[in-house]
Amino acid sequence: MIKKILFILCMIPLCMQAQKTMLGTFSPAEEYEWFILYKLKTTHQAYIDNGKIVDGKLNYTFKADAEKGMYRLVYGMPQESENFDFIYSGEEDITFMFDENDSEFTLSKENQLYTSYFSSVNMAKKQINDFYQTTQSHTSDYMTIFKILNDTQEVFEKEAAGTIVYNFIKASRSYIPTSYEKPEIMVDNIKKHYFDHVDFSNPVLQNSDFIADKMSNYVFTALPMKEFTGEELIEEYKKNIATIDEKIKPVAIDYQKTLFNVLWEQMVVVENQDIANHIADTYLISLAKQLNDQVLIDKLKTYKRLSFGQVAPDFTWVKDNKAHKLSELKSAENYIIVFWSSTCSHCLKELPLLKTFVESKEKGTFKVIAIGLEDERTSWANESSFYPNFIHVLGLDKWENEIGNQYDVSSTPTFFILDKDKRIIGKPYGVEELEAFFKKE
């Protein structure tokens, strides 16, 4: 029994030593009150824990069995932007200082190597860019810059050997020419060798945003040095995406879906609907079907259905005991569909502005279809009476209303601009943007 007790007592310090801490200082302290911790996975970020930031101080102890790899610390809203990623090795404590302009890891070799490496490499790449910008012709200077870049890579790979960060450093190795190359040749070779050192099956890389970021950077920037028309640029994007498709074929289907979904969402954000729909039609819907992901399929199809140039989804309403359809309207050059609610204060500010704008134009220029997403009729009937020249449609069940769902409405007011053929030509966020749209037109 005594031996067992001694054994247990000896094990206690070992267990305690296995738990590592993360200490952070946020500035200005009053702007930071809480944090959420996630572990990055191949297809999602897994919630780990949350806590308070007290007087600008974060003090967190990892569980003894905490998984090693890339984590995400969220410190504000929106979560998508108010965060930073870091490496947890399970072998060292982490200390950092953070403010809105900069962050620094003061303790943690893994994270210090990570930030130092990319800072050093970016500095060398800036020198390369400056060389080309100043049209210098001294090839010795040119090769010296690349020697610095290559030496930097070698030093960091050696220093990071055996660590988690080594995976990211090795996968980021740059193309190094053996002699002077003209800018257009250099660009082509960078594109050709862009993924030479990326192992898409590496679980460390997969359980981070590294591959997704690398992929996105390639699609958006690996382009020939020339002026593009809109159609030419679309074709270049498609070529780059096809290259991505070939590179990621060996990885699991759910991870392929995740990567293409990231790229699709980025195209949606930059409002490149042609490429967003190309990604969906050519790659993503097929992957979603294989994985029985009906939610994603519906989202992709809804986005395409509401893309510019598409005929707006048709719907019916009853007025004076007669059924009317959007597709049958022939009274205006343009139609403005506005989803609103009598309980939405912002809507009640926008509708009078919309009324004034429409009435300031020649008769027949615009027709407004105002769809009230409501829980009950009374308030809607009262508010809608102030706009007798609008076509009013009552959409009961509010967020579950069929017409609202057809148009993927998640907030009010939501605007759609249609041409005379009922094709979607604009989605302004308010009347001010609607006016600007037609001034531009």
Secondary structure in CASP SS format (residue, H / E / C, confidence):
PFRMAT SS
TARGET T0000
AUTHOR 0000-0000-0000
METHOD secondary structure of the structure
MODEL  1
M C 1.00
I H 1.00
K H 1.00
K H 1.00
I H 1.00
L H 1.00
F H 1.00
I H 1.00
L H 1.00
C H 1.00
M H 1.00
I H 1.00
P H 1.00
L H 1.00
C H 1.00
M H 1.00
Q H 1.00
A H 1.00
Q C 1.00
K C 1.00
T E 1.00
M E 1.00
L E 1.00
G E 1.00
T E 1.00
F E 1.00
S E 1.00
P C 1.00
A H 1.00
E H 1.00
E H 1.00
Y C 1.00
E C 1.00
W E 1.00
F E 1.00
I E 1.00
L E 1.00
Y E 1.00
K E 1.00
L E 1.00
K C 1.00
T C 1.00
T C 1.00
H C 1.00
Q E 1.00
A E 1.00
Y E 1.00
I E 1.00
D E 1.00
N E 1.00
G E 1.00
K E 1.00
I C 1.00
V E 1.00
D C 1.00
G C 1.00
K E 1.00
L E 1.00
N E 1.00
Y E 1.00
T E 1.00
F C 1.00
K C 1.00
A C 1.00
D C 1.00
A C 1.00
E C 1.00
K C 1.00
G E 1.00
M E 1.00
Y E 1.00
R E 1.00
L E 1.00
V E 1.00
Y C 1.00
G C 1.00
M C 1.00
P C 1.00
Q C 1.00
E C 1.00
S C 1.00
E C 1.00
N E 1.00
F E 1.00
D E 1.00
F E 1.00
I E 1.00
Y E 1.00
S C 1.00
G C 1.00
E C 1.00
E C 1.00
D C 1.00
I E 1.00
T E 1.00
F E 1.00
M E 1.00
F E 1.00
D E 1.00
E C 1.00
N C 1.00
D C 1.00
S E 1.00
E E 1.00
F E 1.00
T E 1.00
L E 1.00
S C 1.00
K H 1.00
E H 1.00
N H 1.00
Q H 1.00
L H 1.00
Y H 1.00
T H 1.00
S H 1.00
Y H 1.00
F H 1.00
S H 1.00
S H 1.00
V H 1.00
N H 1.00
M H 1.00
A H 1.00
K H 1.00
K H 1.00
Q H 1.00
I H 1.00
N H 1.00
D H 1.00
F H 1.00
Y H 1.00
Q H 1.00
T C 1.00
T C 1.00
Q C 1.00
S C 1.00
H C 1.00
T H 1.00
S H 1.00
D H 1.00
Y H 1.00
M H 1.00
T H 1.00
I H 1.00
F H 1.00
K H 1.00
I H 1.00
L H 1.00
N H 1.00
D H 1.00
T H 1.00
Q H 1.00
E H 1.00
V H 1.00
F H 1.00
E H 1.00
K H 1.00
E H 1.00
A H 1.00
A C 1.00
G C 1.00
T C 1.00
I C 1.00
V H 1.00
Y H 1.00
N H 1.00
F H 1.00
I H 1.00
K H 1.00
A H 1.00
S C 1.00
R C 1.00
S C 1.00
Y C 1.00
I C 1.00
P C 1.00
T C 1.00
S C 1.00
Y C 1.00
E C 1.00
K C 1.00
P H 1.00
E H 1.00
I H 1.00
M H 1.00
V H 1.00
D H 1.00
N H 1.00
I H 1.00
K H 1.00
K H 1.00
H C 1.00
Y C 1.00
F C 1.00
D C 1.00
H C 1.00
V C 1.00
D C 1.00
F C 1.00
S C 1.00
N C 1.00
P H 1.00
V H 1.00
L H 1.00
Q H 1.00
N C 1.00
S C 1.00
D C 1.00
F H 1.00
I H 1.00
A H 1.00
D H 1.00
K H 1.00
M H 1.00
S H 1.00
N H 1.00
Y H 1.00
V H 1.00
F H 1.00
T H 1.00
A C 1.00
L C 1.00
P C 1.00
M C 1.00
K C 1.00
E C 1.00
F C 1.00
T C 1.00
G H 1.00
E H 1.00
E H 1.00
L H 1.00
I H 1.00
E H 1.00
E H 1.00
Y H 1.00
K H 1.00
K H 1.00
N H 1.00
I H 1.00
A H 1.00
T H 1.00
I H 1.00
D H 1.00
E H 1.00
K H 1.00
I H 1.00
K C 1.00
P C 1.00
V C 1.00
A C 1.00
I H 1.00
D H 1.00
Y H 1.00
Q H 1.00
K H 1.00
T H 1.00
L H 1.00
F H 1.00
N H 1.00
V H 1.00
L H 1.00
W H 1.00
E H 1.00
Q H 1.00
M H 1.00
V H 1.00
V H 1.00
V C 1.00
E C 1.00
N C 1.00
Q H 1.00
D H 1.00
I H 1.00
A H 1.00
N H 1.00
H H 1.00
I H 1.00
A H 1.00
D H 1.00
T H 1.00
Y H 1.00
L H 1.00
I H 1.00
S H 1.00
L H 1.00
A H 1.00
K H 1.00
Q H 1.00
L C 1.00
N C 1.00
D C 1.00
Q H 1.00
V H 1.00
L H 1.00
I H 1.00
D H 1.00
K H 1.00
L H 1.00
K H 1.00
T H 1.00
Y H 1.00
K H 1.00
R H 1.00
L C 1.00
S C 1.00
F C 1.00
G C 1.00
Q C 1.00
V E 1.00
A C 1.00
P C 1.00
D C 1.00
F C 1.00
T E 1.00
W E 1.00
V E 1.00
K E 1.00
D C 1.00
N C 1.00
K E 1.00
A E 1.00
H E 1.00
K E 1.00
L H 1.00
S H 1.00
E H 1.00
L C 1.00
K C 1.00
S C 1.00
A C 1.00
E C 1.00
N E 1.00
Y E 1.00
I E 1.00
I E 1.00
V E 1.00
F E 1.00
W E 1.00
S C 1.00
S C 1.00
T C 1.00
C C 1.00
S H 1.00
H H 1.00
C H 1.00
L H 1.00
K H 1.00
E H 1.00
L H 1.00
P H 1.00
L H 1.00
L H 1.00
K H 1.00
T H 1.00
F H 1.00
V H 1.00
E H 1.00
S C 1.00
K C 1.00
E C 1.00
K C 1.00
G C 1.00
T C 1.00
F E 1.00
K E 1.00
V E 1.00
I E 1.00
A E 1.00
I E 1.00
G E 1.00
L E 1.00
E E 1.00
D C 1.00
E C 1.00
R H 1.00
T H 1.00
S H 1.00
W H 1.00
A H 1.00
N H 1.00
E H 1.00
S H 1.00
S C 1.00
F C 1.00
Y C 1.00
P C 1.00
N C 1.00
F C 1.00
I E 1.00
H E 1.00
V E 1.00
L E 1.00
G E 1.00
L E 1.00
D C 1.00
K H 1.00
W H 1.00
E H 1.00
N C 1.00
E H 1.00
I H 1.00
G H 1.00
N H 1.00
Q H 1.00
Y C 1.00
D C 1.00
V C 1.00
S C 1.00
S C 1.00
T C 1.00
P C 1.00
T E 1.00
F E 1.00
F E 1.00
I E 1.00
L E 1.00
D C 1.00
K C 1.00
D C 1.00
K C 1.00
R E 1.00
I E 1.00
I E 1.00
G E 1.00
K C 1.00
P C 1.00
Y C 1.00
G C 1.00
V H 1.00
E H 1.00
E H 1.00
L H 1.00
E H 1.00
A H 1.00
F H 1.00
F H 1.00
K H 1.00
K H 1.00
E C 1.00
END
